Amino acid sequence: MLPQKARCLLVLAHGAGAGMRHPFMETISRKLAEHGIGTFRYQFLYMEKKQKRPDPKTFLLATVQSAGAAAREYAGNIPVLAGGKSMGGRMTSNAAAEGLLPDVRGIIFFGFPLHPPGQPDKWKERAAHLKLVKVPMLFLQGTHDAFADLKLLRPLCKGLGKLATLHLIEGADHSFRVAKSTEKRSMDAFDELVKTSSTWANEL
């Protein structure tokens, strides 16, 4: 999806359990387009084959690399960003750490999966590659995200210095849903995701 007078193009990867046509991906793409940010969504092979188990990491990274190259051609002269929902974002940063995304100017994580739920001890292996990423990174994280203990994520982002920006969505879970008992609505959370992404992209 490339709006008229697009300011940049975001190569957007889906999460582990839902493909590029999931409502989250559709909604975030549409709202980003309203802010002049195009999206280039793509599907990992296992999802295309309707399999539940993600591909081996080497296959995932090869897909991210191929999508990045295709998006660069599609984007023309506008800047290219990359990122994704959960696993898609993590694979994007892994690819960047390995030098597979040379044309990408920044990475946006829509819920970085720092560790599996209830297993915060796994965070180091999930985060080790981030120090090798050479472009700015935006971490968009719900305060009720079971995949990222903020006591771990905050110091991690601080340790990455000026390359990392952490923005918390109050009351949101890993899918950026907000409990009905709160004043904020889930659509408000989406609007916050998009506005923050747009402001961050403008400053690159």
PADO-908834 format. One record per atom (N, C-alpha, C, CB): residue in three letters; z, y, x. Coordinates in steps of 0.2 Angstrom, whole numbers, padded with zeros to 4 digits, always signed. Glycine has a CB too. Layout:
N
ALAZYX...
end
This chain:
204
MET+0000-0006+0004MET+0000+0000+0000MET+0000+0006+0004MET+0006+0000-0005LEU-0005+0010+0004LEU-0006+0016+0008LEU-0008+0022+0004LEU-0012+0015+0014PRO-0003+0026+0003PRO-0004+0032-0001PRO-0008+0037+0002PRO+0003+0035-0003GLN-0011+0042-0002GLN-0015+0047+0001GLN-0011+0051+0005GLN-0018+0051-0005LYS-0013+0054+0011LYS-0010+0058+0015LYS-0003+0054+0018LYS-0008+0065+0012ALA-0004+0048+0019ALA+0002+0044+0022ALA+0004+0047+0028ALA+0000+0037+0022ARG+0011+0048+0029ARG+0013+0050+0036ARG+0014+0045+0041ARG+0020+0053+0035CYS+0015+0038+0039CYS+0016+0033+0043CYS+0015+0026+0039CYS+0023+0033+0047LEU+0015+0021+0043LEU+0014+0014+0039LEU+0019+0010+0042LEU+0007+0011+0041LEU+0023+0007+0037LEU+0028+0002+0039LEU+0026-0005+0038LEU+0035+0004+0034VAL+0026-0009+0043VAL+0024-0016+0043VAL+0031-0020+0040VAL+0022-0019+0050LEU+0031-0022+0034LEU+0037-0024+0031LEU+0037-0032+0030LEU+0037-0021+0024ALA+0042-0035+0033ALA+0042-0043+0032ALA+0048-0044+0027ALA+0044-0046+0039HIS+0047-0050+0024HIS+0051-0052+0019HIS+0057-0056+0021HIS+0048-0056+0013GLY+0062-0057+0017GLY+0068-0061+0019GLY+0067-0068+0019GLY+0074-0059+0015ALA+0072-0072+0021ALA+0071-0080+0022ALA+0070-0083+0015ALA+0077-0083+0025GLY+0073-0081+0010GLY+0072-0084+0003GLY+0067-0082-0002GLY+0079-0085+0000ALA+0064-0076+0000ALA+0059-0073-0005ALA+0053-0070-0001ALA+0063-0068-0009GLY+0047-0071-0004GLY+0041-0069-0001GLY+0040-0061-0002GLY+0036-0072-0004MET+0034-0059+0000MET+0032-0052+0000MET+0031-0049-0007MET+0026-0051+0004ARG+0031-0053-0012ARG+0030-0051-0019ARG+0037-0051-0023ARG+0025-0055-0023HIS+0042-0052-0019HIS+0049-0052-0023HIS+0050-0045-0025HIS+0054-0054-0017PRO+0053-0044-0031PRO+0055-0037-0034PRO+0057-0032-0029PRO+0060-0038-0039PHE+0062-0035-0024PHE+0064-0030-0019PHE+0058-0027-0015PHE+0069-0033-0014MET+0054-0031-0013MET+0048-0029-0009MET+0044-0025-0012MET+0045-0035-0006GLU+0042-0026-0019GLU+0038-0022-0023GLU+0041-0015-0024GLU+0037-0026-0030THR+0048-0015-0026THR+0051-0009-0027THR+0051-0004-0021THR+0058-0010-0030ILE+0053-0007-0016ILE+0054-0003-0010ILE+0048+0000-0007ILE+0058-0007-0004SER+0042-0004-0008SER+0036-0002-0006SER+0033+0004-0011SER+0031-0008-0006ARG+0034+0003-0017ARG+0032+0008-0022ARG+0036+0015-0020ARG+0033+0006-0029LYS+0042+0014-0019LYS+0046+0020-0018LYS+0045+0024-0012LYS+0054+0019-0019LEU+0044+0020-0007LEU+0042+0022+0000LEU+0035+0026-0001LEU+0041+0017+0005ALA+0031+0023-0004ALA+0024+0027-0005ALA+0025+0034-0009ALA+0019+0022-0010GLU+0030+0034-0013GLU+0031+0041-0016GLU+0033+0046-0011GLU+0036+0040-0021HIS+0036+0044-0005HIS+0038+0048+0000HIS+0033+0048+0006HIS+0045+0046+0003GLY+0027+0046+0005GLY+0022+0046+0010GLY+0022+0041+0015GLY+0022+0053+0013ILE+0026+0036+0014ILE+0026+0030+0019ILE+0022+0024+0016ILE+0034+0028+0020GLY+0017+0022+0019GLY+0013+0016+0017GLY+0017+0010+0019GLY+0006+0016+0020THR+0015+0004+0016THR+0018-0002+0018THR+0013-0007+0019THR+0024-0005+0013PHE+0014-0011+0024PHE+0009-0017+0025PHE+0013-0023+0025PHE+0006-0016+0033ARG+0014-0026+0019ARG+0018-0032+0018ARG+0014-0039+0020ARG+0020-0033+0011TYR+0017-0044+0022TYR+0014-0050+0024TYR+0019-0056+0023TYR+0012-0050+0032GLN+0016-0062+0023GLN+0019-0068+0022GLN+0020-0072+0028GLN+0016-0071+0016PHE+0026-0075+0029PHE+0027-0080+0034PHE+0024-0087+0031PHE+0034-0081+0036LEU+0022-0091+0036LEU+0018-0097+0034LEU+0022-0101+0030LEU+0016-0100+0041TYR+0028-0102+0031TYR+0032-0107+0027TYR+0032-0105+0020TYR+0039-0108+0029MET+0032-0098+0019MET+0033-0096+0012MET+0026-0096+0008MET+0035-0088+0012GLU+0021-0095+0012GLU+0014-0096+0010GLU+0013-0103+0007GLU+0009-0094+0015LYS+0016-0108+0011LYS+0015-0115+0009LYS+0020-0117+0004LYS+0016-0119+0015LYS+0024-0112+0002LYS+0029-0114-0003LYS+0035-0119-0001LYS+0026-0116-0010GLN+0036-0118+0005GLN+0042-0122+0008GLN+0048-0118+0009GLN+0040-0125+0015LYS+0054-0121+0008LYS+0060-0118+0008LYS+0063-0116+0015LYS+0065-0122+0004ARG+0061-0121+0020ARG+0064-0120+0027ARG+0060-0115+0031ARG+0065-0127+0030PRO+0062-0110+0034PRO+0058-0105+0038PRO+0055-0109+0044PRO+0063-0100+0040ASP+0049-0106+0046ASP+0046-0109+0052ASP+0050-0108+0058ASP+0039-0105+0053PRO+0049-0112+0063PRO+0052-0111+0070PRO+0051-0104+0072PRO+0049-0116+0075LYS+0056-0102+0076LYS+0056-0095+0078LYS+0049-0093+0082LYS+0062-0094+0083THR+0046-0097+0086THR+0040-0096+0089THR+0035-0094+0084THR+0038-0101+0094PHE+0034-0098+0078PHE+0029-0097+0073PHE+0031-0090+0070PHE+0029-0102+0068LEU+0037-0089+0068LEU+0039-0082+0065LEU+0037-0076+0069LEU+0047-0082+0063LEU+0039-0077+0076LEU+0037-0071+0080LEU+0029-0070+0081LEU+0040-0072+0087ALA+0026-0076+0081ALA+0018-0075+0081ALA+0016-0072+0075ALA+0015-0082+0082THR+0019-0073+0069THR+0017-0070+0063THR+0018-0063+0063THR+0020-0073+0057VAL+0024-0061+0065VAL+0026-0054+0066VAL+0021-0050+0071VAL+0033-0053+0069GLN+0019-0053+0076GLN+0015-0050+0081GLN+0008-0049+0078GLN+0014-0055+0087SER+0005-0054+0074SER-0001-0054+0071SER-0001-0048+0066SER-0003-0061+0068ALA+0004-0048+0062ALA+0004-0043+0057ALA+0004-0036+0060ALA+0011-0044+0052GLY+0008-0035+0065GLY+0008-0029+0069GLY+0002-0027+0071GLY+0013-0029+0074ALA-0002-0031+0074ALA-0009-0030+0076ALA-0014-0028+0071ALA-0012-0035+0080ALA-0013-0032+0065ALA-0018-0030+0059ALA-0016-0023+0056ALA-0017-0036+0054ALA-0009-0022+0056ALA-0007-0016+0053ALA-0009-0010+0057ALA+0000-0016+0052ARG-0009-0011+0064ARG-0012-0005+0068ARG-0019-0003+0067ARG-0011-0007+0076GLU-0023-0008+0066GLU-0030-0007+0064GLU-0031-0004+0057GLU-0034-0013+0064TYR-0027-0006+0052TYR-0027-0004+0045TYR-0024+0004+0045TYR-0023-0008+0041ALA-0020+0005+0049ALA-0016+0012+0049ALA-0021+0018+0051ALA-0010+0012+0053GLY-0026+0016+0056GLY-0030+0021+0058GLY-0026+0026+0063GLY-0032+0026+0053ASN-0025+0032+0062ASN-0022+0037+0067ASN-0015+0038+0065ASN-0026+0043+0067ILE-0012+0035+0060ILE-0005+0037+0058ILE+0000+0032+0062ILE-0004+0037+0051PRO+0006+0035+0063PRO+0011+0031+0067PRO+0012+0024+0063PRO+0017+0035+0068VAL+0014+0019+0067VAL+0016+0013+0064VAL+0023+0011+0065VAL+0012+0007+0067LEU+0027+0010+0060LEU+0034+0007+0060LEU+0034+0000+0058LEU+0039+0011+0056ALA+0040-0004+0060ALA+0040-0011+0057ALA+0047-0012+0055ALA+0038-0015+0063GLY+0048-0018+0052GLY+0055-0020+0050GLY+0054-0025+0044GLY+0059-0013+0048GLY+0060-0025+0041GLY+0060-0030+0035GLY+0067-0031+0032GLY+0057-0036+0038LYS+0066-0035+0027LYS+0073-0037+0024LYS+0076-0043+0027LYS+0071-0039+0016SER+0082-0042+0029SER+0086-0048+0032SER+0082-0051+0038SER+0088-0053+0026MET+0081-0058+0037MET+0077-0062+0042MET+0071-0058+0045MET+0076-0069+0040GLY+0067-0055+0040GLY+0061-0052+0042GLY+0062-0046+0047GLY+0057-0049+0036GLY+0068-0042+0046GLY+0069-0037+0050GLY+0072-0040+0057GLY+0075-0033+0047ARG+0076-0045+0057ARG+0078-0048+0063ARG+0073-0051+0067ARG+0083-0054+0061MET+0068-0054+0064MET+0062-0057+0068MET+0058-0051+0071MET+0058-0061+0063THR+0057-0046+0067THR+0054-0040+0069THR+0057-0037+0076THR+0053-0034+0064SER+0064-0037+0076SER+0067-0034+0082SER+0066-0039+0088SER+0074-0032+0081ASN+0066-0046+0086ASN+0065-0051+0091ASN+0059-0050+0094ASN+0066-0058+0088ALA+0054-0049+0090ALA+0047-0048+0093ALA+0046-0042+0097ALA+0042-0048+0087ALA+0049-0036+0095ALA+0049-0030+0099ALA+0053-0031+0105ALA+0053-0024+0095ALA+0058-0035+0105ALA+0062-0036+0112ALA+0058-0040+0117ALA+0068-0040+0110GLU+0053-0044+0114GLU+0049-0048+0118GLU+0042-0045+0120GLU+0047-0055+0115GLY+0042-0038+0118GLY+0036-0034+0119GLY+0030-0036+0115GLY+0034-0035+0127LEU+0031-0039+0109LEU+0025-0041+0105LEU+0023-0036+0100LEU+0027-0047+0101LEU+0026-0030+0100LEU+0024-0025+0095LEU+0024-0018+0099LEU+0030-0024+0090PRO+0019-0018+0104PRO+0018-0012+0108PRO+0017-0005+0105PRO+0013-0013+0113ASP+0014-0006+0099ASP+0012+0000+0095ASP+0017+0003+0090ASP+0005-0001+0092VAL+0022-0001+0089VAL+0027+0001+0084VAL+0032+0007+0087VAL+0031-0005+0082ARG+0033+0012+0083ARG+0037+0018+0085ARG+0045+0017+0083ARG+0034+0024+0083GLY+0046+0013+0079GLY+0053+0012+0076GLY+0054+0006+0072GLY+0055+0018+0073ILE+0060+0004+0071ILE+0061-0002+0067ILE+0066+0000+0062ILE+0064-0008+0071ILE+0065-0003+0055ILE+0070-0002+0050ILE+0072-0008+0047ILE+0066+0002+0044PHE+0079-0009+0047PHE+0082-0015+0045PHE+0085-0014+0038PHE+0088-0018+0050PHE+0082-0018+0033PHE+0085-0017+0026PHE+0090-0023+0025PHE+0079-0018+0021GLY+0096-0022+0028GLY+0101-0027+0028GLY+0100-0032+0034GLY+0101-0031+0022PHE+0103-0030+0040PHE+0102-0034+0046PHE+0107-0040+0045PHE+0104-0030+0052PRO+0105-0046+0046PRO+0109-0052+0045PRO+0113-0053+0052PRO+0105-0058+0043LEU+0118-0050+0053LEU+0122-0051+0059LEU+0125-0057+0060LEU+0127-0045+0060HIS+0126-0061+0055HIS+0129-0067+0055HIS+0129-0071+0048HIS+0137-0067+0058PRO+0129-0077+0048PRO+0129-0081+0041PRO+0136-0079+0038PRO+0129-0088+0042PRO+0136-0079+0031PRO+0142-0077+0027PRO+0148-0082+0029PRO+0140-0078+0020GLY+0153-0079+0031GLY+0159-0082+0033GLY+0159-0085+0040GLY+0160-0088+0028GLN+0154-0083+0044GLN+0154-0085+0051GLN+0153-0079+0055GLN+0148-0091+0051PRO+0157-0075+0056PRO+0156-0069+0060PRO+0156-0070+0067PRO+0162-0064+0059ASP+0158-0076+0069ASP+0158-0078+0076ASP+0151-0079+0079ASP+0162-0085+0077LYS+0146-0080+0074LYS+0139-0081+0076LYS+0136-0074+0078LYS+0136-0084+0070TRP+0139-0068+0078TRP+0136-0062+0078TRP+0133-0061+0085TRP+0141-0057+0077LYS+0136-0063+0090LYS+0133-0062+0097LYS+0126-0065+0098LYS+0138-0065+0102GLU+0125-0071+0096GLU+0118-0074+0097GLU+0113-0070+0092GLU+0118-0081+0095ARG+0115-0068+0087ARG+0110-0064+0082ARG+0109-0057+0085ARG+0113-0063+0075ALA+0113-0054+0089ALA+0113-0047+0091ALA+0110-0046+0098ALA+0119-0044+0090ALA+0111-0052+0102ALA+0109-0051+0110ALA+0103-0048+0111ALA+0110-0058+0113HIS+0098-0049+0107HIS+0091-0046+0109HIS+0090-0039+0108HIS+0086-0050+0105LEU+0095-0036+0104LEU+0094-0029+0102LEU+0094-0024+0108LEU+0099-0027+0097LYS+0098-0026+0113LYS+0098-0022+0119LYS+0092-0021+0123LYS+0104-0024+0123LEU+0087-0026+0121LEU+0081-0026+0124LEU+0075-0022+0120LEU+0078-0033+0125VAL+0077-0020+0114VAL+0072-0016+0110VAL+0072-0009+0113VAL+0075-0016+0103LYS+0066-0006+0114LYS+0066+0000+0117LYS+0064+0006+0112LYS+0060+0000+0122VAL+0064+0005+0106VAL+0062+0010+0101VAL+0068+0011+0096VAL+0055+0008+0097PRO+0068+0017+0093PRO+0073+0018+0088PRO+0074+0013+0083PRO+0072+0025+0085MET+0080+0012+0081MET+0081+0007+0075MET+0086+0010+0070MET+0085+0001+0078LEU+0084+0009+0064LEU+0088+0011+0058LEU+0091+0005+0054LEU+0084+0016+0053PHE+0098+0005+0054PHE+0101-0001+0051PHE+0103+0002+0044PHE+0107-0003+0055LEU+0100-0001+0039LEU+0102+0001+0032LEU+0107-0005+0029LEU+0096+0002+0027GLN+0113-0004+0028GLN+0117-0009+0027GLN+0122-0008+0021GLN+0122-0011+0033GLY+0123-0013+0016GLY+0128-0012+0011GLY+0135-0013+0013GLY+0126-0017+0005THR+0139-0009+0011THR+0146-0010+0013THR+0149-0017+0011THR+0151-0004+0010HIS+0146-0020+0006HIS+0149-0026+0003HIS+0144-0032+0005HIS+0149-0026-0004ASP+0141-0031+0011ASP+0136-0036+0013ASP+0139-0042+0017ASP+0131-0033+0018ALA+0139-0048+0014ALA+0143-0053+0017ALA+0139-0056+0024ALA+0143-0059+0012PHE+0133-0053+0025PHE+0130-0055+0031PHE+0131-0051+0037PHE+0122-0055+0030ALA+0136-0046+0036ALA+0137-0041+0042ALA+0144-0038+0041ALA+0132-0035+0042ASP+0149-0040+0045ASP+0155-0038+0045ASP+0155-0031+0048ASP+0160-0042+0049LEU+0157-0026+0045LEU+0156-0019+0048LEU+0160-0018+0054LEU+0158-0014+0042LYS+0166-0022+0054LYS+0170-0021+0060LYS+0166-0023+0066LYS+0176-0025+0059LEU+0161-0027+0065LEU+0157-0029+0071LEU+0150-0025+0072LEU+0155-0037+0070LEU+0148-0023+0066LEU+0141-0020+0066LEU+0142-0013+0068LEU+0138-0019+0059ARG+0147-0009+0067ARG+0148-0002+0069ARG+0149-0002+0076ARG+0155+0000+0066PRO+0153-0006+0080PRO+0153-0005+0087PRO+0146-0008+0090PRO+0159-0009+0090LEU+0143-0012+0087LEU+0137-0015+0090LEU+0132-0009+0090LEU+0134-0020+0085CYS+0131-0005+0084CYS+0126+0000+0084CYS+0128+0006+0089CYS+0126+0003+0077LYS+0135+0007+0089LYS+0137+0012+0094LYS+0135+0010+0101LYS+0145+0013+0093GLY+0136+0004+0103GLY+0134+0002+0109GLY+0127+0002+0111GLY+0136-0005+0110LEU+0122+0003+0106LEU+0115+0003+0107LEU+0113+0011+0108LEU+0111+0001+0101GLY+0118+0015+0108GLY+0117+0022+0109GLY+0112+0026+0104GLY+0114+0023+0116LYS+0108+0030+0107LYS+0104+0035+0103LYS+0099+0031+0100LYS+0101+0040+0107LEU+0097+0025+0102LEU+0092+0021+0098LEU+0094+0018+0092LEU+0090+0015+0103ALA+0100+0018+0090ALA+0103+0015+0084ALA+0106+0020+0079ALA+0108+0009+0085THR+0103+0020+0073THR+0106+0024+0068THR+0109+0019+0062THR+0101+0029+0065LEU+0115+0020+0060LEU+0118+0015+0055LEU+0119+0020+0049LEU+0125+0012+0057HIS+0116+0017+0043HIS+0118+0021+0037HIS+0120+0016+0032HIS+0111+0024+0034LEU+0126+0017+0029LEU+0129+0013+0024LEU+0128+0015+0017LEU+0137+0012+0026ILE+0126+0010+0013ILE+0125+0010+0006ILE+0132+0008+0003ILE+0119+0006+0003GLU+0136+0013+0000GLU+0142+0011-0003GLU+0142+0007-0009GLU+0146+0018-0005GLY+0146+0001-0008GLY+0146-0004-0014GLY+0140-0009-0014GLY+0147+0000-0020ALA+0135-0008-0010ALA+0130-0013-0011ALA+0131-0019-0007ALA+0123-0009-0008ASP+0128-0025-0009ASP+0128-0031-0006ASP+0122-0032-0002ASP+0129-0037-0011HIS+0121-0038+0001HIS+0115-0040+0005HIS+0108-0038+0002HIS+0115-0047+0008SER+0108-0039-0005SER+0102-0037-0008SER+0101-0030-0011SER+0101-0042-0014PHE+0107-0026-0009PHE+0107-0019-0011PHE+0108-0019-0019PHE+0101-0015-0009ARG+0111-0024-0021ARG+0114-0023-0028ARG+0121-0020-0028ARG+0114-0030-0032VAL+0122-0016-0033VAL+0129-0013-0034VAL+0132-0016-0040VAL+0128-0005-0034ALA+0139-0017-0039ALA+0143-0020-0045ALA+0143-0015-0051ALA+0150-0021-0043LYS+0142-0018-0057LYS+0142-0014-0063LYS+0148-0010-0064LYS+0140-0018-0069SER+0154-0012-0061SER+0160-0008-0061SER+0160-0002-0058SER+0166-0013-0059THR+0155+0000-0053THR+0155+0006-0049THR+0150+0011-0053THR+0152+0004-0042GLU+0151+0017-0051GLU+0147+0022-0054GLU+0140+0022-0051GLU+0150+0029-0052LYS+0139+0020-0045LYS+0132+0020-0043LYS+0128+0014-0046LYS+0132+0019-0035ARG+0122+0015-0047ARG+0118+0010-0050ARG+0113+0007-0044ARG+0113+0012-0055SER+0111+0001-0045SER+0107-0002-0040SER+0101+0002-0038SER+0105-0009-0042MET+0098+0005-0043MET+0092+0009-0042MET+0094+0016-0038MET+0089+0012-0049ASP+0100+0018-0039ASP+0102+0023-0035ASP+0102+0021-0027ASP+0109+0026-0037ALA+0104+0015-0026ALA+0105+0012-0020ALA+0098+0012-0017ALA+0108+0005-0020PHE+0093+0010-0021PHE+0086+0010-0018PHE+0083+0017-0016PHE+0081+0007-0024ASP+0085+0022-0020ASP+0083+0029-0019ASP+0086+0031-0012ASP+0085+0033-0025GLU+0092+0029-0011GLU+0096+0031-0005GLU+0092+0027+0001GLU+0103+0029-0005LEU+0091+0021+0000LEU+0087+0018+0006LEU+0081+0021+0008LEU+0085+0010+0003VAL+0077+0023+0002VAL+0070+0026+0004VAL+0071+0033+0007VAL+0066+0027-0003LYS+0076+0037+0004LYS+0077+0044+0006LYS+0079+0044+0014LYS+0082+0048+0002THR+0084+0039+0015THR+0086+0039+0022THR+0081+0037+0027THR+0092+0034+0022SER+0077+0032+0025SER+0071+0030+0029SER+0066+0035+0030SER+0067+0024+0025SER+0065+0039+0025SER+0060+0044+0025SER+0062+0050+0030SER+0058+0048+0018THR+0069+0052+0030THR+0071+0057+0034THR+0071+0054+0041THR+0078+0059+0032TRP+0073+0048+0042TRP+0074+0045+0049TRP+0067+0045+0052TRP+0077+0038+0049ALA+0062+0043+0048ALA+0055+0042+0051ALA+0052+0049+0053ALA+0050+0039+0045ASN+0054+0054+0049ASN+0052+0061+0050ASN+0054+0064+0057ASN+0054+0066+0045GLU+0060+0061+0059GLU+0063+0063+0065GLU+0061+0060+0071GLU+0071+0063+0064LEU+0057+0055+0071LEU+0055+0051+0076LEU+0050+0055+0081LEU+0051+0044+0074
end
